[in-house]
């Protein structure tokens, strides 16, 4: 890949997303000569840290990227709707009172491809998480993560699916749950990545486009499973076990780097290239903080810590080494399905009862970030609400690891410091950030302890962090390594600016002006327009959010297998 040169008018934008991409991995690989194309982008283009959403998980992050707005506007905070509702008929332990799995229909703002398409420009969208079900675009779309495994309608136009051949969206559930040999998993990730890149190159040649957006989710899967083999700073990086598969995971990056180079070459020398990630990555927690015990320490009501279902869950984890989803799968082979469903309903009923009695409830936003929803119906007035928040904040900051004596919670912030918009009331009233090395967990500790060793899911080594990557290259881009971090929301406005399109004035993100040459900025002033309100912004998710109950259950199992649902 030669350094990009200008071709003048008619510029196009190629965006390559590396899900979970982090400089903590890319920079060492570049120094070893494993990723020459990405190294060239880092050295000859604009390089900066890109901060993800809170929490830094794919659903809110990609929703923020494609809208240029924060979760308080687009309404997506997790893969599920988190806010507890006493009247709900469904639920999971970390989502008291009920949950609804989200998809593209849940996003309450206009997307980047809608804005660009309405301006008369062509878009190609491949494998962006949370873009199912496919929507009509001025171009084409292939859906990604959260597409039901049995879905026949996962492209726009629908007939595009028949032309994709052996294309695959994601790993099978069993592969995601780390039950396969390491060599097989890496080979499968390479296979999926190469099929995706091949389909993308063909569509780049066959279809007209002004914005081409492709996401590789395989990097996220690799980091979850093989972090120790990729991160030179990990204490186990030089261990004999890790050394046995290090070449395999580095080989994945070598092949992916080749695919990135081929995509850039296919785009042409006049294209503006953006390589970005929705969030970063880091090592898995070493100590688990039990959420029900946190509630007890905060003086909040919760499910009885010695209830039958929680005792059963703890025994399954400790004695058999199985997480909730794996235990359910194995149990379903020997126990009646009706009995297991009754057990599930009993767990949910306890959650709803706990929420109805408590002044507040703790939810897991990501491994090291928690949220607290306050039950306003159990409080008298605004003064009592403010007093409770202050009390909870003080108690959270006072939590200590009984064994190590160190603080567990580093920071507690009010939701208004993180979010704003019509969906603000659906965000947690308080958000708290755990100290490095700690992660939130369901259930209770042995003998009711607050902190315990992590239950290591088989093969899970890495977890999400906010610090992602941004690389830009092209005739309009200057060579620079920015010391300033930019926000994920900034990319939507930046892409519109690069395409010479006006920017809606209600976008939270700002154009990353520092990436563009002074000459380009001088001759291409930013333009804005008054955005019209989205009519359905305050509507609740519709019953038709998913086509069938089977689709919902399949997606729930996939998310549980990846560790997003406790």
C-alpha positions in Angstrom: 0.0 0.0 0.0 1.6 3.2 -1.2 1.1 6.5 0.5 -2.3 7.9 -0.6 -2.2 10.6 -3.2 -4.9 13.1 -4.2 -7.2 12.5 -7.2 -9.2 15.7 -6.7 -12.9 15.8 -6.7 -15.3 12.9 -6.1 -13.6 11.7 -2.9 -15.0 8.7 -1.1 -14.7 7.4 2.5 -13.7 3.9 3.5 -14.3 3.1 7.1 -12.8 -0.2 8.5 -13.9 -1.0 12.0 -11.8 -3.3 14.2 -14.2 -4.2 16.9 -12.3 -4.0 20.2 -9.1 -2.6 18.5 -6.5 -1.2 20.8 -3.0 0.4 20.4 -2.0 -1.8 23.3 -2.0 -4.7 20.8 -1.4 -2.9 17.5 1.8 -1.0 18.5 3.8 -4.1 19.6 2.7 -6.0 16.5 3.8 -3.1 14.3 7.2 -3.0 16.0 7.6 -6.8 15.2 6.7 -6.2 11.6 3.5 -8.2 11.7 1.1 -5.5 10.4 2.9 -3.4 7.8 -0.3 -1.8 6.4 -1.6 -0.7 9.7 1.9 0.4 10.7 2.0 2.6 7.6 -1.3 4.2 8.6 0.0 4.8 12.1 3.2 6.5 10.7 1.9 8.3 7.7 -1.6 9.3 8.7 -3.4 10.8 11.6 -3.3 8.7 14.8 -5.3 9.3 18.0 -7.0 7.5 20.9 -10.8 7.2 20.4 -12.8 7.1 23.7 -15.8 4.8 23.7 -19.2 5.2 25.4 -20.0 4.5 29.0 -20.3 1.5 29.2 -17.7 0.6 26.5 -19.7 -2.3 24.9 -20.7 -2.8 21.3 -24.4 -2.0 21.4 -24.2 1.6 22.8 -20.8 2.2 21.1 -21.9 1.3 17.6 -25.2 3.1 18.1 -23.2 6.2 19.1 -20.9 5.9 16.1 -23.8 5.6 13.5 -25.8 8.5 15.0 -23.1 10.8 16.4 -25.1 11.0 19.6 -24.8 9.9 23.2 -27.0 7.1 24.7 -29.2 9.7 26.3 -30.4 10.5 22.8 -30.3 7.3 20.9 -31.6 5.3 23.9 -29.2 2.3 23.7 -27.2 1.6 26.9 -26.6 -2.2 26.6 -27.7 -5.1 24.5 -30.9 -5.0 26.5 -33.1 -2.2 27.9 -31.8 -2.0 31.4 -34.2 0.2 33.4 -36.2 -2.0 35.9 -40.0 -2.1 35.4 -42.0 -3.6 38.2 -44.8 -4.7 35.9 -42.6 -6.6 33.5 -43.2 -10.3 32.9 -39.6 -11.3 32.1 -36.1 -10.7 33.4 -32.6 -11.8 34.2 -30.6 -11.4 37.3 -28.7 -8.4 36.2 -31.7 -6.7 34.7 -34.3 -6.7 37.6 -37.9 -6.6 36.5 -37.4 -7.4 32.9 -35.5 -6.8 29.8 -36.0 -6.3 26.1 -33.2 -7.2 23.6 -32.4 -4.2 21.4 -31.8 -4.0 17.7 -31.8 -1.4 14.9 -35.5 -0.6 15.6 -34.5 0.4 19.1 -32.3 3.3 18.0 -34.3 6.6 18.2 -32.2 8.8 16.0 -31.3 9.0 12.4 -28.3 6.9 11.3 -25.3 7.9 9.3 -26.4 5.9 6.3 -29.9 7.5 6.4 -28.4 11.0 6.4 -25.9 10.2 3.6 -28.5 8.4 1.5 -31.0 11.2 1.8 -28.3 13.6 0.5 -28.1 11.5 -2.7 -24.8 9.6 -1.9 -24.4 5.9 -2.0 -23.5 3.7 1.0 -22.3 0.2 1.6 -22.7 -1.2 5.1 -21.2 -4.6 6.1 -21.4 -6.3 9.5 -22.1 -3.3 11.7 -23.4 -4.7 15.0 -26.9 -3.7 15.9 -28.0 -3.0 12.3 -30.5 -5.9 12.2 -33.1 -6.0 10.8 -31.8 -4.5 7.6 -33.3 -1.2 6.5 -33.7 0.3 3.1 -30.6 2.3 2.2 -29.4 4.2 -0.8 -26.9 1.4 -1.6 -26.7 -2.0 0.2 -26.4 -3.5 3.7 -25.3 -6.8 5.2 -26.3 -7.1 8.9 -23.9 -8.2 11.6 -24.0 -9.1 15.3 -27.5 -9.5 16.8 -28.7 -11.1 13.6 -30.7 -14.3 14.5 -28.8 -17.4 13.3 -31.9 -18.6 11.3 -32.6 -15.2 9.7 -33.2 -15.3 6.0 -33.6 -11.5 5.7 -30.3 -10.1 6.7 -29.4 -7.9 3.6 -30.7 -5.0 1.7 -31.7 -5.5 -0.9 -33.0 -8.9 0.1 -31.7 -10.6 -3.0 -28.1 -9.7 -2.1 -28.1 -12.6 0.4 -28.3 -15.1 -2.6 -25.1 -13.6 -4.0 -22.9 -13.9 -0.8 -22.1 -17.6 -1.2 -20.3 -19.0 1.8 -20.4 -15.7 3.7 -20.9 -16.0 7.5 -22.0 -13.4 10.0 -20.5 -14.9 13.2 -19.2 -17.9 15.1 -21.6 -20.5 16.2 -22.7 -20.4 19.8 -20.5 -23.3 20.9 -17.5 -21.7 19.3 -18.1 -18.5 21.1 -18.3 -20.3 24.4 -14.7 -21.4 24.0 -15.5 -25.2 23.9 -13.4 -25.7 20.7 -9.6 -26.3 20.6 -7.6 -23.0 20.3 -6.2 -23.8 16.9 -9.8 -24.4 15.6 -11.1 -21.2 17.0 -8.3 -19.1 15.4 -8.7 -20.8 12.1 -12.4 -20.1 12.2 -11.9 -16.5 13.0 -9.5 -16.2 10.1 -12.0 -17.9 7.8 -14.8 -15.6 8.8 -12.6 -12.5 8.5 -11.4 -13.5 5.0 -14.9 -14.3 3.8 -16.0 -10.9 4.9 -13.1 -9.1 3.3 -13.6 -11.0 0.0 -17.3 -10.1 -0.1 -16.4 -6.5 0.7 -13.8 -6.2 -2.1 -16.3 -7.7 -4.6 -19.0 -5.3 -3.6 -16.6 -2.3 -3.7 -16.0 -3.2 -7.4 -19.6 -4.0 -8.4 -21.6 -1.4 -6.5 -21.3 2.5 -6.6 -20.5 3.9 -3.2 -19.4 7.1 -1.5 -19.2 5.7 2.0 -18.1 2.1 2.5 -18.4 0.9 6.1 -17.0 -2.6 7.1 -16.6 -4.0 10.6 -14.4 -6.9 11.6 -15.9 -8.3 14.8 -13.3 -11.1 14.8 -10.8 -8.9 16.6 -13.2 -8.6 19.6 -13.6 -12.4 19.8 -9.8 -12.9 19.5 -9.1 -10.4 22.3 -11.7 -12.1 24.6 -10.2 -15.5 24.1 -6.4 -14.9 23.6 -5.6 -11.6 25.3 -2.5 -13.1 27.1 -1.0 -14.1 23.8 -1.3 -10.6 22.3 -0.5 -8.3 25.2 3.2 -8.2 26.0 2.4 -6.5 29.3 0.3 -9.4 30.6 2.2 -11.3 33.3 1.4 -14.6 31.6 2.6 -13.5 28.1 5.8 -15.5 28.4 4.4 -18.6 30.0 4.8 -21.9 28.2 1.1 -22.3 27.7 0.7 -18.9 26.1 3.7 -19.3 23.9 2.2 -22.4 22.4 -0.6 -20.3 20.7 1.0 -16.9 20.4 2.1 -17.5 16.8 -1.5 -18.5 16.0 -3.0 -15.2 17.2 -0.3 -13.1 15.7 -1.0 -15.0 12.4 -4.6 -13.8 12.6 -3.4 -10.2 12.7 -1.0 -10.7 9.9 -3.8 -12.0 7.7 -6.2 -9.3 8.8 -3.6 -6.7 8.0 -3.2 -8.1 4.5 -7.0 -7.8 4.1 -7.0 -4.2 5.3 -4.3 -3.4 2.8 -6.3 -5.0 0.0 -9.4 -3.1 0.9 -7.5 0.2 0.9 -6.0 -0.6 -2.5 -9.5 -1.5 -3.8 -10.8 1.9 -2.6 -8.3 3.8 -4.7 -5.7 6.4 -4.0 -8.2 9.2 -3.7 -10.2 7.6 -0.9 -10.1 8.9 2.6 -9.5 5.9 4.9 -10.6 5.6 8.5 -9.6 2.6 10.7 -11.4 2.8 14.0 -12.7 0.7 16.9 -15.9 0.9 19.0 -13.9 0.4 22.2 -10.6 -0.8 23.4 -9.5 -3.9 25.4 -7.6 -4.9 28.5 -7.1 -7.9 30.8 -9.9 -9.7 32.5 -10.6 -8.9 36.1 -8.9 -10.9 38.8 -11.3 -10.2 41.6 -15.1 -10.4 41.5 -17.4 -8.0 43.4 -20.7 -9.6 44.2 -23.6 -7.3 43.3 -26.1 -8.5 45.9 -23.5 -8.0 48.6 -22.9 -4.4 47.3 -26.6 -3.8 47.7 -26.4 -5.1 51.3 -23.5 -2.8 52.0 -25.4 0.1 50.6 -28.4 -0.7 52.8 -30.6 -1.7 49.9 -33.1 -4.6 49.8 -32.2 -7.5 47.6 -33.2 -11.2 47.0 -32.6 -13.4 50.0 -28.9 -14.3 49.8 -29.6 -17.9 50.9 -32.5 -18.5 48.6 -32.6 -21.9 46.9 -32.0 -20.6 43.4 -28.9 -18.6 44.4 -27.5 -21.5 46.5 -28.0 -23.8 43.5 -26.3 -21.3 41.2 -23.3 -20.9 43.5 -22.9 -24.7 43.8 -23.0 -25.1 40.0 -20.3 -22.5 39.5 -18.0 -23.6 42.3 -18.3 -27.3 42.1 -18.8 -27.9 38.4 -17.1 -24.8 36.9 -20.0 -23.9 34.7 -21.5 -20.5 34.1 -25.2 -19.9 34.1 -25.8 -20.4 30.4 -23.6 -23.6 30.2 -25.3 -25.0 33.3 -28.7 -24.4 31.8 -27.7 -26.1 28.5 -26.3 -29.2 30.2 -29.2 -29.4 32.7 -31.7 -29.3 29.8 -30.4 -32.6 28.6 -31.4 -34.4 31.8 -34.2 -32.2 33.4 -37.6 -31.4 32.0 -37.7 -28.2 30.1 -40.9 -27.2 32.0 -39.0 -27.5 35.4 -36.2 -25.3 34.1 -38.6 -22.7 32.9 -40.3 -22.6 36.3 -36.8 -22.2 37.9 -36.1 -19.2 35.6 -39.5 -17.7 36.5 -38.8 -18.0 40.2 -35.5 -16.2 39.8 -37.2 -13.4 37.8 -40.0 -13.1 40.4 -37.4 -12.6 43.2 -35.8 -9.9 41.1 -39.1 -8.0 40.6 -40.0 -8.4 44.3 -36.6 -7.0 45.3 -37.0 -4.0 43.0 -40.4 -3.2 44.2 -39.2 -3.1 47.9 -35.9 -1.4 47.4 -35.1 2.3 47.2 -32.5 1.5 44.5 -31.0 -1.4 42.6 -27.5 -2.2 41.3 -27.1 -3.3 37.6 -24.0 -4.4 35.7 -23.2 -2.1 32.8 -19.9 -3.7 31.9 -17.3 -5.7 33.8 -15.8 -2.8 35.7 -18.8 -0.3 35.5 -22.0 -0.5 37.5 -25.1 1.5 37.6 -27.7 2.3 40.3 -31.3 2.9 39.4 -33.3 4.7 42.1 -36.9 3.6 42.6 -38.5 7.0 42.8 -41.9 5.5 43.7 -40.5 4.5 47.1 -39.3 8.1 47.9 -41.2 11.1 49.1 -39.8 14.0 47.2 -36.8 15.4 45.3 -35.0 16.2 48.6 -35.1 12.5 49.6 -33.9 11.6 46.1 -30.9 13.8 46.4 -30.1 12.7 49.9 -30.2 9.0 48.8 -27.9 9.6 45.9 -25.4 11.4 48.2 -25.6 8.6 50.7 -25.1 5.9 48.1 -22.2 7.8 46.6 -20.5 8.0 50.0 -21.0 4.3 50.7 -19.8 3.2 47.3 -16.6 5.2 47.6 -16.1 3.6 51.1 -16.3 0.0 49.9 -13.0 -1.9 50.5 -11.7 -5.3 49.6 -11.9 -7.2 53.0 -8.8 -9.2 52.0 -6.6 -6.6 50.4 -7.9 -3.5 52.2 -8.0 -1.4 49.1 -10.8 0.7 47.6 -13.1 -1.1 45.2 -14.8 1.9 43.7 -12.7 4.7 42.2 -15.4 7.1 41.0 -19.2 7.7 41.2 -20.9 10.1 38.8 -24.4 11.5 38.3 -26.0 10.4 35.0 -26.2 14.0 33.8 -22.4 14.1 33.7 -22.5 11.3 31.1 -25.8 11.5 29.2 -28.3 14.0 28.0 -31.4 13.8 25.8 -34.9 12.5 25.7 -33.8 9.0 27.0 -32.0 10.5 30.1 -34.6 9.1 32.5 -33.8 5.6 31.2 -30.2 5.9 32.2 -28.9 4.8 35.7 -29.2 7.6 38.3 -25.6 6.9 39.3 -22.7 5.3 37.5 -19.7 3.9 39.4 -16.3 2.8 38.1 -14.4 -0.1 39.8 -10.7 -0.1 40.5 -8.4 -1.9 38.1 -8.6 -5.7 38.5 -12.2 -5.8 39.9 -15.3 -6.9 38.0 -19.0 -7.0 38.9 -20.6 -10.4 39.4 -24.0 -11.7 40.1 -24.9 -13.9 43.0 -23.2 -13.7 46.4 -19.8 -14.6 47.7 -18.9 -17.6 49.9 -20.4 -16.9 53.3 -21.7 -13.6 52.0 -18.3 -12.0 51.3 -18.2 -8.8 49.2 -15.2 -9.8 47.1 -13.8 -13.1 45.9 -11.6 -14.6 43.2 -12.9 -14.4 39.6 -14.9 -17.4 38.3 -12.8 -17.8 35.1 -15.0 -18.7 32.1 -13.1 -21.2 30.0 -10.6 -19.4 27.9 -11.9 -15.8 28.6 -8.8 -13.6 29.1 -9.7 -10.1 27.9 -12.4 -7.5 28.5 -13.5 -4.1 27.2 -11.9 -0.7 27.9 -12.9 2.8 26.8 -9.6 3.5 25.0 -10.1 2.6 21.3 -8.2 3.5 18.1 -8.5 6.1 15.3 -6.3 6.1 12.2 -7.0 8.3 9.2 -5.2 8.6 5.9 -5.8 10.2 2.6 -5.0 13.3 0.5 -6.9 15.6 2.9 -5.3 14.1 6.1 -2.1 15.4 7.7 0.5 13.2 9.3 0.1 13.6 13.0 0.1 11.6 16.3 -2.4 13.5 18.5 -1.9 13.6 22.2 -5.6 14.5 22.5 -8.3 11.9 22.7 -11.4 12.2 20.7 -14.9 10.8 21.2 -16.5 8.0 19.3 -19.4 10.3 18.6 -17.1 12.6 16.7 -16.7 10.2 13.7 -20.2 10.7 12.3 -19.7 14.5 11.9 -16.2 13.9 10.6 -17.4 11.5 7.9 -20.1 14.0 6.8 -17.6 16.7 6.6 -15.2 14.6 4.6 -18.0 13.8 2.1 -18.7 17.6 1.8 -22.1 17.2 3.4 -23.8 19.5 5.9 -23.9 18.3 9.5 -27.1 18.1 11.6 -26.8 20.7 14.4 -28.1 18.2 17.1 -25.2 15.8 16.7 -23.1 15.6 19.9 -20.0 14.7 18.0 -17.7 17.4 16.5 -15.6 17.3 13.4 -12.1 16.1 14.2 -10.5 19.2 12.5 -7.0 18.3 13.7 -7.0 15.4 11.3 -7.4 17.5 8.2 -4.7 19.6 6.5 -4.9 23.4 7.0 -5.4 23.8 3.2 -8.4 21.4 3.2 -10.0 23.2 6.2 -9.5 26.5 4.6 -11.2 25.5 1.3 -13.9 23.3 2.9 -15.7 25.2 5.6 -18.1 23.2 7.8 -21.8 23.5 7.1 -24.7 22.8 9.4 -28.4 22.5 9.2 -31.3 22.6 11.6 -32.2 19.0 12.3 -35.9 18.0 12.4 -37.0 16.1 15.5 -37.4 12.4 15.3 -41.1 11.7 15.7 -40.8 8.4 17.4 -38.0 9.5 19.8 -40.0 8.9 22.9 -41.9 5.8 21.8 -41.4 2.6 23.8 -39.9 -0.5 21.9 -42.6 -2.0 19.8 -43.8 -5.6 20.3 -42.5 -6.3 16.8 -39.0 -5.4 17.8 -38.1 -9.0 17.0 -40.0 -11.2 14.5 -40.3 -14.3 16.7 -39.7 -15.5 20.2 -37.2 -18.0 18.8 -35.2 -15.1 17.4 -35.1 -13.4 20.8 -34.0 -16.6 22.6 -31.3 -17.3 20.0 -29.8 -13.8 20.4 -30.1 -14.0 24.2 -28.0 -17.3 24.2 -25.4 -15.7 21.9 -25.0 -12.7 24.2 -24.9 -14.9 27.3 -22.2 -17.1 25.6 -20.1 -13.9 25.1 -20.6 -12.9 28.8 -22.8 -9.9 28.2 -25.7 -11.4 30.2 -25.0 -12.8 33.7 
